[in-house]
Structures are given as C-alpha cells and as structure tokens.
Amino acid sequence: MTKQLLSAIVVAAFMASAAAVATVMTPTQKIVDQLPKLDLETAIPERFGDWQMDKRAVGGVVNPQQAEVLNQIYTQILTRTYVGSDGYRIMLSIAYGEDQRDSNQLHYPEVCYPAQGFQVTSNRRGVLQTAQGDIPVKRLESQMAQQRFEPITYWTTVGEHAVTGGVRKKLAEMEYGLKGRIPDGLLFRVSSIDRDSDGAFKKQEKFIAELLASLDVASKRRIAGL
C-alpha cells in the first residue's frame, strides 16, 4: 500500500466518522413539540394589577425590521401599550420563535433601536427581583435626536431558562443541543418614553412584577424562566 493511498484512506475514515458524529449530535426534537402551546395573545392579560391595555394606542412600539423578516424569525409577536392608574404608559413587546438555531436567532434591542435611528447611550446588566424569583435583565437608555428618550428593560429565554443573550444564551442552546433538543426562544421587552431613566426603570420593574404575578405557572416559566 502506497503512502498516498494510506493517507487517502485515513482522511476518508476521519471524514466518515466526523459525519457520523455530526449526525448523532444534531438536535432533532423541538422543545415546542414537548411543551404546552404558548399563545401570547391569550397568555398575556389585557388588564392586571394597576395596568390596563390602551386600545387606542397606535404605533410607538419600535419594531424596525420589515414584516417579512420578522415573520421569518418569529412565530408570534405581541406588541401592546399599557397605561397605569396614574396615566403612565409602558410599551410591551414579546417576540417568540419556535426554533433557536443559528439561522433563526432573536434580534436584540441593541441592534434594532439603532437601525431605527436611536442612539443607545447606556447598556448594563441587572437583576429584576420578583416574588417568583430573580430574572437576569439588560437595561438600556436610548434616545432619538435629543427628543425621544426611551429607557428599555429586556431579557430573553431559551427553552425555560432566562438569559441576557451572548455567551449565556449560546451555552443554554448548547445544553439543549447536547440532549438532542432544539430550544424555542423569546425576547421580552418593555420601554417607556421618559427622560428620567431611573424612575422609568422602577416603573417598568413594577409593571413586570404585576404582569408575572397574573400569569399561570406554565406561561410564567416559558416567558420568564421562573
């Protein structure tokens, strides 16, 4: 057997084994097929705590991508504006995708807001404490042309785990992948038009706590990992 032929056999064997491993390691079972169906329209109440949906609100919630692009990434998108008894308004956006493989990744406010002309002036991690448990969040401060100031609180879920994106999200996806499962994903975002960012974040925290307290156990786990 010549040296060239031996090398060719070794390479072929390596490629065959690599392909076999890839096939075995490729996730095939979607989590969404193993869990109760999540319907955002019915899961999120129009009235809870001190808040009720403002059915007169038109526009205002930032979703800068084209509809066809959003439909490729997400299975469901819920956008609403809620108003408190004191007249304070909070915009809610929840985007849900059944398949969180690389070609269907969630799009983050750090990217979406600048695409619509906003400048993100602050981006920091935090922990939102609720009666049901802690949620890792990101808090952004954004503005447009020194006229619209919009503080943002958001988190993402991978399967039934809340994460803040980046490495943490990828690790959660890998954990599911090693078990042969394809996770779903969700991006939960609230924002308000307010120059007082600290005050806005406190209002948003109150809003989220009251919303989560109104959800059933299954919806709470899917939406916030609690």
C-alpha positions in Angstrom: 0.0 0.0 0.0 1.5 3.3 -1.0 1.9 6.3 1.4 -0.6 8.4 -0.7 -3.2 5.6 -0.6 -2.8 5.2 3.1 -3.2 8.9 3.7 -6.3 8.9 1.5 -7.9 6.1 3.5 -7.1 7.8 6.8 -8.7 11.1 5.6 -11.8 9.3 4.3 -12.2 7.4 7.5 -11.9 10.6 9.5 -14.5 12.4 7.3 -16.9 9.5 7.7 -16.5 9.4 11.5 -16.9 13.2 11.7 -20.1 13.0 9.6 -21.4 10.2 11.8 -20.7 12.2 15.0 -22.3 15.3 13.5 -25.4 13.3 12.6 -25.7 11.9 16.2 -25.1 15.3 17.8 -27.5 17.2 15.5 -30.6 18.2 17.6 -33.8 16.8 16.0 -36.5 17.2 18.7 -38.1 20.6 19.1 -38.9 21.6 22.6 -42.1 23.3 21.4 -43.4 19.8 20.5 -42.9 18.6 24.1 -44.5 21.5 26.0 -47.9 23.1 26.1 -48.5 25.5 23.3 -47.7 29.2 24.1 -50.3 31.6 22.8 -49.1 35.1 23.7 -52.4 36.8 22.9 -54.3 34.7 25.5 -51.4 34.2 27.9 -50.8 38.0 28.5 -53.9 39.6 30.0 -55.2 43.0 28.9 -55.7 44.1 32.5 -53.7 43.2 35.6 -52.6 44.9 38.8 -52.6 48.6 38.3 -52.4 48.4 34.5 -54.8 48.1 31.5 -54.2 47.8 27.8 -54.6 51.1 25.9 -56.6 50.0 22.9 -56.4 53.5 21.4 -52.6 53.4 21.2 -51.4 53.3 17.6 -47.7 52.9 16.9 -44.9 53.9 19.3 -43.5 50.4 19.8 -40.2 50.0 18.0 -40.1 47.1 15.5 -37.8 48.5 12.8 -37.4 45.3 10.7 -39.6 44.6 7.7 -42.6 42.4 8.4 -41.4 39.6 6.1 -38.1 39.5 8.0 -39.9 39.4 11.4 -42.1 36.6 10.1 -39.0 34.5 9.1 -37.5 34.8 12.6 -40.5 34.8 14.9 -43.6 32.6 15.2 -45.5 35.1 17.3 -45.1 38.8 18.0 -47.2 40.7 20.6 -47.0 44.5 20.9 -49.2 46.4 23.3 -49.2 49.7 25.2 -50.5 49.6 28.8 -51.5 52.6 31.0 -51.4 52.8 34.8 -53.9 54.4 37.0 -51.6 57.5 37.2 -51.6 57.8 33.3 -48.0 56.4 32.9 -47.6 54.4 29.7 -45.4 51.3 29.2 -44.9 49.6 25.8 -44.6 45.9 25.8 -43.1 43.8 23.0 -42.8 40.0 23.2 -41.3 38.1 20.2 -41.4 34.3 20.2 -39.6 31.8 17.9 -40.1 28.1 17.9 -36.6 27.3 16.6 -33.5 29.0 18.0 -30.9 27.5 15.8 -28.3 30.0 14.3 -30.4 31.0 11.3 -33.4 31.9 13.4 -31.7 33.9 16.3 -33.6 36.6 18.3 -32.7 40.2 17.4 -31.7 42.4 20.3 -32.7 46.0 21.1 -29.0 47.0 20.9 -29.2 46.3 17.2 -32.9 47.1 16.5 -33.0 50.5 18.0 -30.0 52.0 16.2 -31.5 50.6 13.0 -34.4 52.9 13.6 -32.3 56.0 14.3 -31.9 55.7 18.0 -28.6 56.1 19.9 -28.1 53.6 22.8 -26.3 55.7 25.4 -26.2 53.1 28.2 -26.3 49.3 28.3 -25.9 47.5 31.6 -26.8 44.1 33.1 -29.1 43.8 36.1 -31.3 41.5 38.1 -35.0 42.1 38.4 -36.3 40.8 41.7 -39.9 39.4 41.7 -41.9 37.4 44.2 -41.4 34.4 41.9 -37.7 34.7 41.6 -34.9 36.7 40.1 -34.6 37.4 36.3 -31.3 38.5 34.7 -32.1 41.5 32.6 -30.5 44.2 30.5 -31.3 47.9 30.9 -30.7 50.3 28.1 -31.0 54.0 27.7 -31.8 55.2 24.2 -32.7 58.5 22.6 -33.5 59.9 19.2 -32.4 63.3 18.2 -32.5 64.6 21.8 -36.3 64.5 21.6 -37.4 60.9 22.4 -35.9 59.3 25.4 -36.8 55.7 25.8 -35.4 53.5 28.7 -35.6 49.8 28.0 -35.7 46.7 30.1 -35.4 43.3 28.4 -34.4 39.7 28.7 -34.5 36.5 26.6 -35.5 33.0 27.3 -34.0 29.9 25.8 -36.4 27.0 26.4 -37.3 27.5 30.0 -34.3 29.5 31.1 -34.0 33.3 31.2 -30.7 34.7 29.9 -29.3 38.1 28.8 -28.0 37.0 25.5 -24.5 36.5 24.2 -22.4 33.7 25.7 -25.1 32.8 28.3 -27.7 32.3 25.6 -25.3 30.2 23.5 -24.4 28.0 26.4 -28.1 27.4 27.1 -28.7 26.4 23.5 -25.7 24.0 23.6 -27.0 22.4 26.7 -30.3 21.6 24.9 -28.4 20.6 21.8 -26.3 18.0 23.6 -29.6 16.4 24.6 -30.8 16.3 21.0 -33.3 19.1 21.6 -34.0 22.3 19.7 -34.9 25.1 22.1 -37.5 27.8 21.4 -36.7 31.4 22.3 -38.4 34.5 23.4 -37.5 38.2 23.8 -39.4 40.1 26.4 -39.1 43.9 26.2 -40.7 46.8 28.0 -39.9 50.5 27.4 -41.4 53.9 28.2 -41.0 57.5 26.9 -39.3 59.2 29.9 -36.3 61.5 30.4 -36.0 60.1 34.0 -34.3 56.7 33.3 -34.1 55.7 37.0 -37.8 56.5 37.5 -38.7 54.7 34.3 -36.8 51.5 35.3 -38.6 51.5 38.6 -42.0 51.8 36.9 -41.0 49.0 34.5 -40.0 46.8 37.3 -43.4 47.3 39.0 -45.1 46.6 35.7 -43.2 43.4 35.1 -43.8 42.1 38.7 -47.5 42.7 38.4 -47.7 41.1 35.0 -45.8 38.0 36.1 -48.0 37.7 39.2 -51.0 37.5 36.9 -49.7 34.6 34.7 -50.3 30.9 35.2 -47.4 28.7 36.1 -46.7 27.3 32.6 -46.8 30.7 30.9 -44.6 32.2 33.6 -41.9 29.6 33.1 -41.9 30.0 29.3 -41.9 33.8 29.4 -39.5 34.4 32.3 -37.9 31.1 33.2 -39.5 31.2 36.7 
